[in-house]
Amino acid sequence: MIPVTKPFLPPEQTYRSYLDGIWQRQWLTNMGPLASQLEMELKNHLNVSHLLFVTNGTVALQMAIKALDLKGEIITTPFSFVATTSSIVWEGCAPVFVDIDQNSLNIDAAKIESAITENTSAILATHVYGNPCDVELIEQIAKKHDLKVIYDAAHAFGVEINGKSIFEYGDISTCSLHATKPFHSIEGGLVITKSASLLKKLASIRNFGISGYDSFDELGLNGKNSEFHAAMGLANLKYISEISLKRKSLTHRYDEKLKNVRAFRPQWHKHSENNAAYYPVVLESEEFLLKVKDELEKMEIGTRRYFYPSLASALPYLEPKKFEITDTTSKRVLCLPLYYDLSFEEVDLICRVILRIQNN
């Protein structure tokens, strides 16, 4: 069986070496020494201003919306994981969708301004598959209309633009460290900001809004993560260069073998390098996609229609709306297997199946 994804696990002894200290200290959660160490090591590795390690990427988004005190409407993309939209609704705001760019599959920044109303408070854009949005244009629009900007960078660990971390753009960026991601802490997330005052507020929100032994600053939640999760993050960080290199080499293999397939890959930001978080292909038709998916499943090869369907039409708590590019793209996009243990021979097999279906 070839799954669509498989988590990287470090050598067992590397992880166990952190557990010995946890047993000795008996400090299991509430931002213990390993969680604090992971924050510092990630801050240095990613070269960002301020960073918090939190429960998961969804909580990170909810914390970002709360910390910025957002109300009313938030402009966002219908082509993302459900958490991007559900976090907006969960925090009492209204998502306003804007169609995606047909090449990058990110929110079409050129269409954002026409969606702004007197009730708009922010833009929440996703770096889809880790591919950077048009951050320059989004920043211009936000400044012009006095809007806050949050980036859902769940897929964008390690991504840079001209040598600068993609996490440094916007008021707040969030990242997922879920087990399916290239770098993970089993479950986990990151909140990143350039603002020291926002960092302080986010840290308070993460810990119930507690300001002292018996006092509270604000409304908070439990966004902390455990020492066991931090230990996995620290162990995996030792191998991140090796993981990245292997995933990029697998991506290049797919590119080479699928160059004659009637499909396209999302156009990556010209000043950034693909972090190989996923391998999506947009096939020529939904019919072709279903044939490919069905044939691969018969061979116990997993794929994922990621993202399908459009969030603008699929969520029962929102009035359905249609967006031409999102609707047609979501029906044709398929993510192929990509993970550290995947072999070149398995990639070749997957590509042969796709080519055979196309040529029959």
N, C-alpha and C positions, 0 to 999 in steps of 0.2 A: 504493500500500500504506500502511495505517495500522497501525504496530506498537502493542503494548500499552504500551511505554515506549520512550523514546529519550533518551540522555544529553545534558545541556546541555553545549555547548562554547563557551568564551569566544572572542572574536576571536583569530584565530591569532597576531597580533602581540603581544597581551597575554601569551600563554603564552611566545612566543619571547623576550620581554624577560627572562624569568627564566632561560632556557636560556643566554644569553650569560654570565651570572655562573657558572653551573655549569661551563661550558667553561673559563672563566678559572681557577676555583678547583681544578677537577678533584677535587672532593669530591662523590662520587656517592651515598653512603649513610652508615650509622653516625651518624645524627642530625646531619646537616650544618646549616648556617645557615638554609636554607629550611624544613627540618622543624621546627627550633626556633622560627622565626618564625611558622610556621603554628600551632604549639601556643599561642603567646602571643596571636595574633590571635583564635583560636577561644575561648580562655579569656575574653578580654575581650568578644567578640561574644556569647557564651552566658552570660556573667556567672556562671561556676562557680568553685569553690574551686581544684581541681587537675585537670589534664587531660593525658593522654599521647596522642600520635599513634602508631598501631601499624599492623601489616601489613594487617589486615582485621577485620571484626566477629566472626568466629569465633575468631580468636586472642585477641581482646579478652575473650571469654567464658571461654576456657581460662585466661587469665592471672588473671581475677577469681576463678575457683574455686581456683586454685593459691595466690593471694595470701592468701585467707581460710582456707587450710588445711582445706578442707572434706572430710569423710569421710561414709560411710554414705549416707543418703537425702537427696535434694533434691526438695522439692515444686515442681512446675512445671505448665505448661499443655500439653495435647495439640493446641492450635490455634495453631501458630506455624511458622516455617521450621525445617527439620530441624536446623540448627545449634544451636538452643536445647537440644534433647535430646541430640544427638550429642556436644556439648561436655561434658555431664554424664557420659556414659558414657566418653568419651575420658579423662577425668580420674579414672576409677576409682570414680565414685559411681553411685548407683542413682536414676533418675528415678521419682518418684511423682506420677502425674497426678491433677489435680483438674479437674472439668468447668468449662466456661465459663459466664459470665453470658449469658443469651439476648439481652440488649439491647446491651451494650457489646462483646461477644465476647471480652472479657478474662477471665482466670482469675476464677472466682467466689470472692472473698475470704471470703465467709460460709461456704464449704465447706472452707477450708484447715485450720481447727483440727481437724476430725474426721479428717484425714489424717496428723496429726502422731503420731509414735511416738518411742520412746526412741532410735531410730537417726537421727532427723531432725536435720540440721545447718543447713539453709538453705531459703529460698524463692527460686526463680528465676522471676520473672514477666515476661511480655512485654507491652509497651505496643502492642497489636495495631493495625497501620496508623498508629501514632503516638498512638493514643488512650490517655490516661493510665489506669492501673489505679486501683483504690481504694487509693491509697498510704497514706491515714490508717489504715484498718482493718488493712492488712498490717503497718504499723509497730507497731500495738498488739499484734497477735498475735505478732510477732517478739520484742518486748520481753518479753511474758508468758512465752514459752517459750525465751528466750535463743537465738534463731536469727539467723543472718546473712541479709541480703537483697541479692540481685543483681537489677537490672532490665535485661532485654534491651530496650534502647531503640533498636534498629537503625533503626526507622522514625521516630523522634521528634525529629529534628534541629529545633531552634528552638521546640519545644513548651514551654509554661509553664503553671503552675497559679497563679492569682492573682499573676501577675507574677514568679514564681519558677521557674527552670529545672527541668524534670522530671528532669534529670540529677542534681539535688542530693538526690534521695530515695534511700533505701537505703544500704547500705555502699558499693556500687560500681554504677555504671551503665555500660553499653557502648553504642556506636553504630556503625553501618556507614556508611562513606563509599564504598560500591561505586557504580559508574557508573550503576546504575539508580535511585539515590537523588536527591532534589531537590538536595542538596548533595553533591558527590563529589570524590574525588581519584583517580579511575580505579579503583584498589583502595586500600582503607584502612579504618581503624577508629579509634575513640576509647575510652579508658578514663577514667572520671571518678569522683573520690571527694572527700569532704570531709576525709578523714584524711591528715595530712602523713606519718604513719608508713606508712600503706598506699601512698601515692604513692611513697615511697622504695623499698618492697619491689617494687611493680609495675615501677618503672624498672629495678631490678636484674634482675627476671625477664625483662623485654623484651630485655636484653643478656646472655643466657646465664648470669645469676647472677654475672657478673664484678664484683668489688669493687675490683680494682687491676690493675696490669700482669701480675702472676703469682699472683693470689689470687681466691678465689671465696667468695661469701656463702651461696649456696643453689642449688637446682636451677632452671635457667632455660631459656629457649628464644630463638630468633631472632625477635623480634616487631617489629623495626625496619622503617621504611619509607624509600623512596629520595627523593632530592632532586627527581627528575622527577615523582613523585606529589605531593610537597609543592608543587611549582610549579603543578600543576593545581589543587590546593586553594586556594592563594593567589589564583590568577587567578579561580576561580569565586566566591570569597568576595566579590569586588568587585561581583558581580551578584546576590547572594542575595536582596536585597529585591525586585528586578525579577522574579526567578524565582518567588518566593513569591506575589507579587501576581498574576502570570499564572496560576499553577496554581490559586489560590483563585477567580479569576474563571471559569476553566473548570469548576471544581467547582460553583459557583453556577449555571452554565449547565445542567449535567447535572441538578442538583436541580430546576430550573424545568421542564425538558423531560420529566423522568421522574416528575413528581409523581403521575401517574395510572397508573403501572405497578404491578402487583401484586408489590411487593417492598418491602424496607425497607433503610435505611442504618443502620450501627451507631450507637447512641446515644452521642454524644460527651460526655466529662466536662463537667459543668455549669460548672466554673470554669476551663475551658481553651478555646482556639480551635483549630479543625482546621488542621493544617499542610499539608493537601492533598498528602500523600505518595502516596496511592492513592485510587482511586475504586471501592470495593467496593459491590456490591448483593447482597442476599440475596433471591433470587427465590422465588416461591411454591412451586416444586417443582423437582426435578432434571430432570424431563422438559422443563419450560419452559427451564431453563438450557441443556440440550443443544441444543434447537432454536435458541436465540439464538446460542449459540457456533458452531454449524454454519453458520447463515445468514451471520453476520458473517465467518466464515472464507472462505466462498465469494466474498465481496466483498473479500478480502484485508485484513480488519480483525482485528487480533489481540486476544485476550482471555486471561485467565489464571485458572485455578481456584486461587485463592490465599487460604486454604490447603486443599489437598485432596490425599490423604485425611488423616484424623486420624492424628497421630503415634502415638497409642496403639495403632493397629491396623495401621500400615503398615510398621514397621521390623523387618527380619528378625532383628535382634539383641535384640529385646525380646518378651516374651510378650504377644500381642495382648489388648487390653481394650476394652470398649465404654463410651462415655459418651453419654448420650442427646442432650444439646444439641449437643455437639461433632460427633457423628456426623451428625445431621440438618442442622446448619448448614453443615458442610464440603461436603456434597453440593449445596448450593444457592447458595453464594457465588461470585460472579464479579467479577473486577476488570476494569474497562473502561479503554480507552486514556487516559492522562493524562501529558502532558509539555509542556515549554515551547513547542515548535514546533507543537503541536496547535492547529488553528483552531476557531473557534466553528462554522463551517460543517461541519466534520468531526464535531464533537460532535452537531450537529443531525441529521446523516445517521445516526449510530449510534443515536440516540434514536428516529428514525423507524422504523428497522428493528425495534427492540425492540417498539415500540408496534404495528407492523403484525403481528408474530408473535402478540402477545397478543390482538389483535382479530380474527384469522382463525379 
